[in-house]
């Protein structure tokens, strides 16, 4: 089959003009400064399960859900008009219980239709009219007028539901359910949305944008102004007044696009250290001081290398633990103000490291999984997880050194200039990460030193072998191990030999074990292979370890039988330590003796290890 026939056999997705027009209309709405705050908090959907009537365009619920007709074909300008109409119901606080909800809906539709006509926003669809012969005034006054004289025929077509038989406002509150709770807030903060406040914020942004257009600073209404937002002003403050984080602030671009934030599910803020971008959702509505707090939070995530210190932990729970530490420091340092929506902060955790807090969190995972970071519930605000190979390339390593250097140099400038108080724990952590990391094999050597002290040696005048001495008739003293000093001088090696194990990992680990065992006078090592079952290989000389290993590849890995065998066997020392070599794809282990794990960097154990873990690249 040639290339042409292969291409022809691949089914192509059918182009949907209605979907394209709708998405362009949503884009226009999101970029309009007046409606962007409300649109970012609302949940606008176009699906077959839409509550919109067949003759309508869209309906809106009191919780902020906008249901769009799934098949209607409109121009982007018409969708802008329809969606703006629905959002104004929320912004004008129209969801009020009335004895005649139909006439109240008509009165609200007439007010919104006049408002949009005066704005000249978008294009009004042909099926929607603007009532001309009704008296002016507020919604309440118009509602009273319609209650007295009835609803004229033309007023039934002022809304977006498609006719007088349908209402475009849907009341969804039930007994015991919080009213005005948008899907956005249900997903993130679980508190009612203040829609009039969002509209007021949009009016202020629209006026500011109009002034900038008149001054020639931006080309059109809604264009980004990169120097006048609260986040940009907060970034400038770090550059000019806070040396500790100034280098990091200069290295990151601030992205305040609501479309990008919605696509990345960023509720308030997130950071991508590889793209060197910080995402601030303008719908969060933070002022300058709150933005300082949030930006400092993200800068410290990067500078303290939290993404590289995960070490096999659950990434979200590790993010939560780091948030507790960072927020405690920022409150203690007095940088900005804690945002009104609240963050992860517990005074009882003061002085604890992120690793210690993580170990507490995993004991109550059901509770802590319900907490929200700056990105949202169940989502970490540290983005940009690329393949391990990319990070260990020259580009990733140089970026890691750059971030470490930024914070270390910032600490020097900050202290030299006396720019403000810094917690002692933060200073200690910055200094620790500025040092090069200790290689895993050096840490393993320290573990051997702790487990096996040097053998005591005594002087001996025994005649040496003729083959080892040029003068066999002359006795000379020498140092030999004391009698019985090698008894019990051994340890257990439990090898995960399943098919998921990397042969390179086994080679590096066994080579280091053999070398350190010989240098510390360990004569024999008890070896057990494990995949789906345990295979006791008995005692093996350290230098022969590599010759006896065979990757069997029989399904999953069960290591607990090997642990039980070594702990209960009569010919293994009662205090002999264990070394477990695995990739983490195993069962939950219960080990009562001194032990340690050798794992590939980026792996993860299905439990919290009590022994040391040596991470091998």
DRENTIGU-111832 format. One line per 8 residues: number of its first residue (from 0); their letters; for each residue x, y, z of C-alpha. Coordinates in Angstrom, 3 decimals, decimal comma, always signed. Layout:
N
NUM	A	X:Y:Z; ...
// end
This chain:
617
0	XXXXXXXX	+0,000:+0,000:+0,000; +1,520:+3,349:-0,995; +1,512:+6,519:+1,091; -1,445:+8,029:-0,776; -3,702:+5,045:-0,093; -2,708:+5,076:+3,596; -3,657:+8,742:+3,938; -6,964:+8,175:+2,190
8	XXXXXXXX	-7,848:+5,354:+4,557; -7,491:+7,555:+7,660; -10,888:+9,004:+8,640; -10,867:+12,797:+8,858; -12,794:+14,676:+11,509; -15,717:+16,518:+9,999; -15,472:+20,283:+10,198; -18,189:+21,900:+12,337
16	XXXXXXXX	-18,809:+25,541:+11,295; -21,246:+26,079:+14,189; -18,611:+25,017:+16,708; -16,011:+27,296:+15,126; -18,303:+30,316:+15,220; -19,271:+29,588:+18,812; -15,638:+29,322:+19,965; -14,788:+32,612:+18,265
24	XXXXXXXX	-17,709:+34,232:+20,064; -16,495:+32,899:+23,418; -13,042:+34,270:+22,615; -14,523:+37,722:+21,950; -16,390:+37,565:+25,257; -13,322:+36,497:+27,254; -11,230:+39,299:+25,803; -13,775:+42,050:+26,461
32	XXXXXXXX	-12,704:+43,817:+29,687; -16,293:+44,385:+30,830; -17,274:+40,691:+30,707; -13,961:+38,928:+31,247; -14,191:+38,733:+35,092; -17,700:+37,247:+34,997; -16,903:+34,950:+32,065; -13,878:+33,562:+33,908
40	XXXXXXXX	-16,079:+32,585:+36,866; -19,008:+31,259:+34,844; -19,223:+27,791:+33,305; -20,205:+28,174:+29,641; -20,985:+24,860:+27,946; -22,314:+23,696:+24,589; -23,419:+20,069:+24,697; -26,267:+17,756:+23,782
48	XXXXXXXX	-27,462:+17,890:+27,410; -28,015:+21,646:+27,215; -31,028:+23,051:+29,061; -31,573:+25,602:+26,296; -34,928:+25,241:+24,439; -34,790:+24,239:+20,775; -35,894:+27,698:+19,643; -33,460:+29,535:+21,911
56	XXXXXXXX	-29,802:+30,535:+21,949; -28,746:+30,147:+25,583; -30,012:+30,110:+29,179; -28,263:+30,930:+32,440; -28,708:+29,462:+35,920; -28,313:+31,309:+39,196; -25,166:+29,302:+39,887; -23,379:+30,764:+36,870
64	XXXXXXXX	-23,871:+27,895:+34,387; -24,591:+29,112:+30,846; -26,134:+26,382:+28,661; -25,760:+27,134:+24,952; -27,837:+25,614:+22,166; -25,794:+22,677:+20,808; -26,608:+23,096:+17,099; -27,494:+26,726:+16,417
72	XXXXXXXX	-25,347:+28,472:+13,816; -24,595:+32,116:+14,659; -21,842:+34,548:+13,842; -19,203:+35,250:+16,548; -20,702:+38,727:+17,053; -24,147:+37,211:+17,655; -22,726:+34,753:+20,192; -21,009:+37,673:+21,913
80	XXXXXXXX	-24,380:+39,404:+22,259; -26,145:+36,258:+23,544; -23,495:+35,293:+26,082; -23,177:+38,890:+27,318; -26,980:+38,961:+27,821; -26,785:+35,834:+30,020; -23,885:+37,129:+32,087; -25,622:+40,452:+32,705
88	XXXXXXXX	-28,457:+38,585:+34,413; -25,841:+37,537:+36,961; -24,062:+40,876:+37,121; -27,301:+42,824:+37,573; -28,338:+40,422:+40,365; -31,561:+39,419:+38,613; -31,937:+36,074:+40,394; -34,477:+37,282:+42,954
96	XXXXXXXX	-37,555:+35,286:+43,932; -40,767:+36,955:+42,671; -44,412:+35,970:+42,809; -44,539:+36,163:+38,988; -41,152:+34,850:+37,736; -42,196:+35,052:+34,066; -42,910:+38,794:+34,113; -39,812:+39,409:+36,233
104	XXXXXXXX	-37,712:+37,592:+33,615; -39,274:+39,716:+30,843; -38,576:+42,936:+32,756; -34,936:+41,926:+33,262; -34,603:+40,959:+29,570; -35,903:+44,361:+28,471; -33,398:+46,213:+30,686; -30,488:+44,105:+29,386
112	XXXXXXXX	-31,601:+44,496:+25,751; -31,593:+48,297:+26,157; -28,191:+48,178:+27,878; -26,611:+46,140:+25,069; -28,243:+48,318:+22,408; -26,726:+51,421:+24,008; -23,340:+49,689:+24,204; -23,558:+48,584:+20,555
120	XXXXXXXX	-21,973:+45,307:+21,635; -21,826:+42,519:+19,080; -24,815:+41,912:+16,818; -28,324:+41,157:+18,062; -29,716:+37,965:+16,466; -32,792:+38,437:+14,299; -35,060:+36,522:+16,692; -34,325:+38,847:+19,621
128	XXXXXXXX	-36,009:+42,273:+19,766; -35,642:+45,463:+21,796; -38,924:+46,701:+23,269; -39,423:+50,333:+22,281; -42,724:+51,437:+23,872; -42,042:+50,539:+27,484; -41,369:+53,145:+30,182; -37,850:+53,606:+31,449
136	XXXXXXXX	-36,609:+52,983:+34,956; -35,285:+50,017:+36,886; -36,218:+46,347:+36,679; -38,521:+46,724:+39,681; -40,424:+49,623:+38,104; -40,774:+47,813:+34,799; -41,933:+44,661:+36,598; -44,689:+46,609:+38,350
144	XXXXXXXX	-45,735:+48,156:+35,031; -45,916:+44,749:+33,319; -47,862:+43,335:+36,269; -50,493:+46,066:+35,837; -50,872:+46,229:+32,055; -49,703:+42,763:+31,040; -46,782:+41,723:+28,856; -46,846:+43,026:+25,264
152	XXXXXXXX	-46,245:+40,418:+22,567; -42,901:+41,860:+21,498; -41,520:+41,660:+25,052; -41,687:+37,890:+24,943; -38,824:+37,875:+22,437; -36,374:+40,125:+24,299; -34,579:+37,207:+26,004; -32,277:+34,469:+24,676
160	XXXXXXXX	-34,611:+31,511:+25,399; -36,431:+31,819:+22,060; -39,947:+33,018:+22,867; -42,557:+33,920:+25,481; -43,046:+30,282:+26,535; -39,516:+30,003:+27,900; -37,392:+31,924:+30,389; -33,651:+32,392:+30,009
168	XXXXXXXX	-33,129:+32,568:+33,802; -33,180:+29,179:+35,553; -33,458:+29,058:+39,337; -31,574:+25,971:+40,549; -31,250:+26,433:+44,310; -32,706:+23,706:+46,488; -33,264:+23,580:+50,271; -29,910:+23,387:+52,013
176	XXXXXXXX	-27,981:+24,301:+48,858; -25,911:+27,483:+48,759; -27,283:+29,992:+46,288; -25,172:+31,833:+43,749; -22,556:+29,053:+43,798; -20,964:+28,907:+40,363; -19,358:+25,839:+38,819; -16,089:+27,742:+38,991
184	XXXXXXXX	-16,479:+28,148:+42,745; -17,733:+24,604:+43,218; -14,513:+23,395:+41,640; -12,160:+25,760:+43,472; -13,165:+27,720:+46,552; -16,684:+26,480:+47,399; -18,008:+29,889:+48,325; -20,696:+32,052:+46,655
192	XXXXXXXX	-19,668:+34,238:+43,763; -20,250:+37,974:+44,057; -21,409:+38,603:+40,483; -22,184:+42,334:+40,923; -18,653:+42,837:+42,267; -17,244:+41,057:+39,212; -19,313:+43,288:+36,948; -18,052:+46,371:+38,816
200	XXXXXXXX	-14,512:+45,156:+38,310; -15,223:+44,703:+34,618; -16,645:+48,226:+34,333; -13,483:+49,637:+35,918; -11,297:+47,606:+33,560; -13,365:+48,689:+30,540; -13,094:+52,373:+31,485; -9,342:+52,024:+32,014
208	XXXXXXXX	-8,983:+50,243:+28,674; -11,031:+52,948:+26,923; -8,781:+55,654:+28,388; -5,698:+53,809:+27,151; -7,212:+53,504:+23,675; -7,892:+57,252:+23,635; -4,318:+57,912:+24,791; -2,890:+55,696:+22,086
216	XXXXXXXX	-1,292:+53,264:+24,549; -3,148:+50,233:+23,186; -4,698:+49,542:+19,812; -8,199:+48,481:+20,811; -10,503:+47,888:+23,748; -9,415:+44,832:+25,689; -5,819:+44,723:+24,475; -3,356:+43,760:+27,167
224	XXXXXXXX	-1,568:+46,474:+29,083; +1,613:+44,906:+30,370; +2,509:+47,690:+32,768; -0,705:+48,534:+34,553; -1,975:+45,309:+36,108; -1,636:+44,501:+39,790; +0,564:+41,493:+38,991; +2,934:+43,555:+36,838
232	XXXXXXXX	+3,173:+46,212:+39,536; +3,930:+43,533:+42,109; +6,657:+42,112:+39,860; +8,178:+45,571:+39,491; +8,215:+45,907:+43,284; +10,297:+42,743:+43,618; +12,742:+44,029:+41,016; +13,212:+47,365:+42,777
240	XXXXXXXX	+12,680:+46,669:+46,465; +13,174:+43,004:+47,357; +16,588:+41,621:+46,336; +15,951:+38,107:+47,675; +13,476:+37,386:+44,864; +14,484:+40,095:+42,391; +16,528:+37,783:+40,141; +13,685:+35,278:+39,931
248	XXXXXXXX	+11,176:+38,064:+39,235; +13,321:+39,249:+36,330; +13,460:+35,730:+34,886; +9,721:+35,043:+34,650; +7,041:+36,413:+32,373; +3,599:+37,114:+33,880; +0,749:+35,585:+31,834; -2,680:+37,034:+32,647
256	XXXXXXXX	-4,769:+35,565:+29,844; -8,066:+34,120:+31,172; -8,304:+31,696:+28,244; -4,900:+30,213:+29,004; -5,702:+30,048:+32,717; -8,982:+28,256:+32,028; -7,271:+25,790:+29,713; -4,616:+25,026:+32,345
264	XXXXXXXX	-7,273:+24,971:+35,112; -5,488:+27,742:+37,014; -7,844:+29,172:+39,619; -5,502:+31,838:+41,013; -1,867:+31,242:+40,054; +0,625:+28,618:+38,899; +4,243:+28,526:+37,732; +6,016:+26,712:+34,907
272	XXXXXXXX	+9,716:+26,769:+35,682; +10,748:+25,279:+32,345; +8,833:+27,812:+30,246; +9,709:+30,495:+32,831; +6,121:+31,705:+33,038; +3,821:+32,516:+35,955; +0,080:+32,347:+35,256; -2,188:+34,763:+37,136
280	XXXXXXXX	-5,918:+34,401:+36,601; -7,371:+37,942:+36,392; -10,702:+36,554:+37,590; -9,177:+36,072:+41,055; -9,358:+39,877:+41,452; -6,240:+40,356:+43,597; -4,899:+43,782:+44,515; -1,227:+44,790:+44,539
288	XXXXXXXX	-0,421:+43,449:+48,009; -2,167:+40,133:+47,383; -0,282:+39,764:+44,107; +3,010:+40,306:+45,948; +2,149:+37,443:+48,292; +1,129:+35,124:+45,448; +4,132:+35,947:+43,243; +6,530:+35,443:+46,168
296	XXXXXXXX	+4,834:+32,091:+46,775; +5,509:+30,964:+43,200; +9,063:+32,363:+43,161; +9,941:+30,360:+46,281; +8,543:+27,170:+44,730; +11,052:+27,614:+41,918; +13,995:+28,933:+43,925; +13,766:+26,205:+46,575
304	XXXXXXXX	+13,602:+23,575:+43,791; +10,434:+21,938:+45,062; +9,751:+20,269:+41,727; +13,146:+18,516:+41,809; +12,814:+17,485:+45,459; +9,695:+15,369:+45,001; +11,803:+12,187:+45,150; +9,022:+9,720:+44,412
312	XXXXXXXX	+6,437:+11,365:+46,655; +2,887:+12,052:+45,547; +3,323:+15,291:+43,592; +0,075:+16,926:+44,761; +0,531:+16,132:+48,458; +4,157:+17,261:+48,215; +2,905:+20,516:+46,683; +0,499:+20,941:+49,609
320	XXXXXXXX	+3,305:+20,362:+52,125; +5,511:+22,936:+50,399; +2,607:+25,418:+50,385; +2,259:+25,174:+54,163; +5,956:+25,944:+54,610; +6,084:+28,814:+52,082; +2,908:+30,530:+53,285; +4,114:+30,391:+56,883
328	XXXXXXXX	+7,373:+32,069:+55,902; +5,658:+34,757:+53,822; +3,282:+35,668:+56,643; +6,232:+35,816:+59,046; +8,200:+37,982:+56,589; +5,251:+40,321:+55,969; +5,429:+40,217:+52,158; +2,171:+41,625:+50,804
336	XXXXXXXX	-1,090:+40,444:+52,290; -2,713:+37,043:+52,539; -5,390:+36,882:+49,774; -8,982:+37,097:+50,942; -9,870:+33,692:+49,535; -7,361:+32,107:+51,948; -4,400:+29,786:+51,477; -2,883:+26,742:+53,143
344	XXXXXXXX	-1,562:+27,962:+56,492; -1,319:+26,310:+59,902; +0,618:+27,997:+62,773; +1,127:+24,591:+64,411; +3,382:+23,552:+61,504; +5,830:+26,414:+62,081; +9,451:+25,292:+62,030; +8,728:+22,018:+60,218
352	XXXXXXXX	+10,307:+21,162:+56,898; +8,256:+20,243:+53,848; +9,485:+16,642:+54,171; +8,245:+16,405:+57,764; +4,866:+17,935:+56,901; +4,506:+15,513:+53,983; +5,054:+12,553:+56,304; +2,172:+13,852:+58,452
360	XXXXXXXX	-0,078:+14,475:+55,467; +0,176:+10,947:+54,091; -1,243:+9,633:+57,365; -4,530:+11,434:+56,612; -4,662:+11,574:+52,816; -8,455:+11,652:+52,651; -8,519:+14,985:+54,470; -5,618:+16,663:+52,717
368	XXXXXXXX	-6,746:+15,696:+49,214; -9,699:+18,039:+49,742; -7,421:+21,061:+50,154; -6,731:+23,511:+47,357; -3,469:+25,028:+46,204; -3,339:+28,312:+44,294; -4,211:+26,327:+41,197; -7,259:+24,598:+42,668
376	XXXXXXXX	-8,539:+21,432:+44,327; -6,452:+18,358:+43,603; -4,071:+20,318:+41,350; -0,544:+21,426:+42,133; +0,507:+24,947:+41,193; +3,903:+23,733:+39,905; +3,450:+23,048:+36,192; +5,705:+21,843:+33,393
384	XXXXXXXX	+6,574:+18,204:+34,007; +8,783:+17,094:+31,138; +10,524:+13,776:+30,615; +13,369:+12,927:+32,963; +15,742:+12,702:+30,014; +15,104:+16,346:+29,157; +15,868:+17,530:+32,677; +19,114:+15,565:+32,910
392	XXXXXXXX	+20,291:+16,977:+29,610; +22,521:+20,034:+29,590; +19,549:+22,390:+29,274; +17,766:+21,063:+32,352; +20,876:+20,998:+34,529; +21,884:+24,512:+33,587; +18,364:+25,759:+34,413; +18,537:+24,024:+37,795
400	XXXXXXXX	+21,882:+25,676:+38,585; +20,501:+29,030:+37,428; +17,530:+28,924:+39,826; +19,712:+27,825:+42,736; +22,116:+30,664:+42,016; +19,332:+33,259:+41,745; +18,070:+32,589:+45,261; +21,542:+32,216:+46,790
408	XXXXXXXX	+22,748:+35,499:+45,278; +19,495:+37,206:+46,253; +20,053:+36,131:+49,859; +23,494:+37,781:+49,876; +22,147:+41,064:+48,468; +19,164:+41,026:+50,815; +21,296:+40,590:+53,920; +23,978:+43,058:+52,816
416	XXXXXXXX	+21,388:+45,779:+52,189; +19,310:+44,988:+55,288; +16,073:+44,856:+53,266; +13,942:+43,000:+55,790; +13,531:+40,091:+58,169; +14,050:+36,543:+56,883; +13,142:+33,430:+58,931; +16,100:+31,322:+60,019
424	XXXXXXXX	+14,569:+28,176:+58,495; +14,330:+29,888:+55,107; +17,960:+31,067:+55,254; +19,097:+27,563:+56,184; +17,148:+25,987:+53,326; +18,463:+28,482:+50,766; +22,033:+27,795:+51,854; +21,491:+24,048:+51,748
432	XXXXXXXX	+20,138:+23,999:+48,191; +22,948:+26,271:+47,003; +25,402:+23,447:+47,731; +25,834:+20,711:+45,102; +23,774:+17,600:+45,905; +25,607:+14,627:+47,419; +25,864:+11,715:+44,929; +23,827:+8,662:+45,823
440	XXXXXXXX	+26,831:+6,365:+46,067; +28,501:+8,668:+48,628; +25,323:+8,535:+50,722; +25,351:+4,747:+50,357; +28,969:+4,678:+51,598; +27,898:+6,598:+54,701; +25,158:+4,037:+55,298; +27,767:+1,260:+55,178
448	XXXXXXXX	+29,948:+3,185:+57,637; +27,062:+3,453:+60,093; +26,206:-0,252:+59,802; +29,738:-1,706:+59,755; +32,380:-0,210:+62,020; +36,050:-0,980:+61,238; +37,218:-4,426:+62,318; +39,482:-4,529:+65,338
456	XXXXXXXX	+42,929:-5,895:+64,399; +45,649:-7,422:+66,602; +49,391:-7,968:+66,226; +50,444:-11,472:+65,151; +53,831:-13,155:+64,851; +52,547:-16,190:+62,994; +54,829:-17,362:+60,201; +53,548:-16,070:+56,857
464	XXXXXXXX	+53,264:-18,290:+53,799; +56,479:-18,998:+51,913; +54,767:-17,825:+48,748; +54,154:-14,435:+50,300; +57,511:-13,633:+51,856; +61,039:-13,296:+50,558; +62,451:-14,307:+53,966; +60,245:-17,074:+55,347
472	XXXXXXXX	+62,675:-17,934:+58,165; +62,412:-14,525:+59,820; +59,167:-13,991:+61,798; +57,789:-10,436:+61,593; +54,695:-8,884:+63,286; +51,622:-8,066:+61,270; +48,020:-6,945:+61,850; +45,238:-9,505:+61,494
480	XXXXXXXX	+41,502:-9,382:+62,367; +40,710:-10,385:+65,910; +39,222:-13,845:+66,334; +35,438:-13,757:+65,887; +35,350:-10,134:+64,669; +33,823:-11,165:+61,333; +30,951:-13,111:+62,879; +27,613:-11,550:+62,017
488	XXXXXXXX	+29,288:-9,059:+59,702; +26,850:-9,348:+56,822; +23,656:-7,816:+55,438; +20,767:-8,844:+53,241; +20,260:-7,736:+49,654; +16,715:-8,066:+48,307; +16,710:-7,679:+44,535; +13,603:-6,867:+42,525
496	XXXXXXXX	+14,307:-8,958:+39,417; +10,956:-8,502:+37,689; +10,737:-7,464:+34,057; +10,066:-3,813:+34,952; +13,516:-3,415:+36,508; +16,156:-1,512:+34,596; +19,330:-3,545:+34,074; +21,423:-0,380:+34,292
504	XXXXXXXX	+20,000:+0,303:+37,766; +20,875:-3,230:+38,889; +24,378:-2,886:+37,519; +25,078:+0,430:+39,240; +23,565:-0,659:+42,544; +25,271:-4,068:+42,721; +28,595:-2,624:+41,626; +28,502:-0,044:+44,432
512	XXXXXXXX	+27,373:-2,656:+46,983; +30,178:-5,026:+46,020; +32,823:-2,303:+46,191; +31,738:-0,954:+49,596; +31,309:-4,466:+51,019; +34,865:-5,452:+50,123; +36,317:-2,164:+51,437; +34,534:-2,670:+54,782
520	XXXXXXXX	+35,542:-6,304:+55,222; +32,110:-7,832:+54,653; +32,906:-11,396:+53,657; +29,457:-12,617:+52,534; +26,105:-11,144:+51,569; +22,735:-12,903:+51,903; +20,905:-12,444:+48,585; +17,241:-13,013:+47,778
528	XXXXXXXX	+15,745:-12,471:+44,310; +12,101:-11,440:+44,059; +9,550:-11,077:+41,296; +6,261:-12,935:+41,707; +7,955:-15,144:+44,319; +11,085:-15,067:+46,504; +14,222:-17,067:+45,604; +16,819:-17,466:+48,349
536	XXXXXXXX	+20,315:-17,563:+46,838; +22,076:-18,031:+50,188; +25,348:-16,297:+51,022; +27,367:-14,916:+48,111; +30,743:-13,212:+48,092; +30,281:-9,484:+47,336; +32,524:-9,546:+44,276; +30,376:-12,329:+42,759
544	XXXXXXXX	+27,047:-10,512:+43,007; +26,881:-9,463:+39,363; +27,496:-13,033:+38,174; +24,412:-14,431:+39,957; +21,743:-11,843:+39,070; +19,126:-12,831:+36,487; +16,074:-10,759:+35,572; +13,233:-13,258:+35,477
552	XXXXXXXX	+10,325:-11,036:+34,375; +7,484:-13,000:+35,916; +4,714:-10,440:+36,346; +4,480:-8,194:+39,389; +6,777:-7,880:+42,362; +6,064:-9,131:+45,891; +8,905:-8,284:+48,282; +7,329:-8,936:+51,699
560	XXXXXXXX	+8,024:-12,749:+51,632; +11,742:-11,986:+51,221; +11,610:-9,582:+54,184; +9,868:-12,189:+56,331; +12,371:-14,869:+55,316; +15,396:-12,805:+56,386; +13,768:-11,623:+59,603; +12,814:-15,134:+60,694
568	XXXXXXXX	+15,647:-17,344:+59,394; +18,013:-18,805:+62,044; +21,239:-18,391:+60,046; +20,967:-14,618:+59,542; +22,173:-12,175:+62,253; +19,342:-10,793:+64,428; +20,560:-7,252:+63,807; +21,609:-7,645:+60,186
576	XXXXXXXX	+20,453:-4,710:+57,986; +18,676:-4,948:+54,613; +19,241:-3,241:+51,278; +16,213:-3,365:+48,977; +16,824:-2,651:+45,271; +13,533:-1,965:+43,469; +11,853:+0,375:+40,997; +8,951:+0,985:+43,400
584	XXXXXXXX	+6,416:-1,173:+41,547; +5,897:-3,506:+44,481; +3,703:-4,264:+47,492; +3,534:-2,338:+50,773; +6,423:-3,439:+52,993; +6,665:-3,788:+56,773; +10,320:-3,947:+57,861; +11,311:-4,010:+61,532
592	XXXXXXXX	+15,094:-3,871:+61,093; +17,559:-1,287:+59,859; +17,098:-0,983:+56,108; +17,477:+1,253:+53,067; +16,181:+1,398:+49,484; +18,013:+1,884:+46,207; +15,628:+3,241:+43,557; +15,742:+4,963:+40,159
600	XXXXXXXX	+15,375:+8,732:+40,272; +11,710:+9,598:+39,656; +10,397:+6,298:+41,030; +7,843:+6,116:+43,801; +7,191:+3,673:+46,618; +3,541:+2,821:+47,426; +4,171:+3,691:+51,096; +6,163:+6,128:+53,237
608	XXXXXXXX	+9,655:+4,645:+53,692; +11,117:+4,603:+57,208; +14,637:+3,844:+56,024; +16,890:+5,921:+53,814; +16,280:+6,038:+50,056; +19,198:+6,350:+47,625; +18,103:+7,711:+44,231; +20,075:+6,492:+41,213
616	X	+20,010:+8,267:+37,850
// end
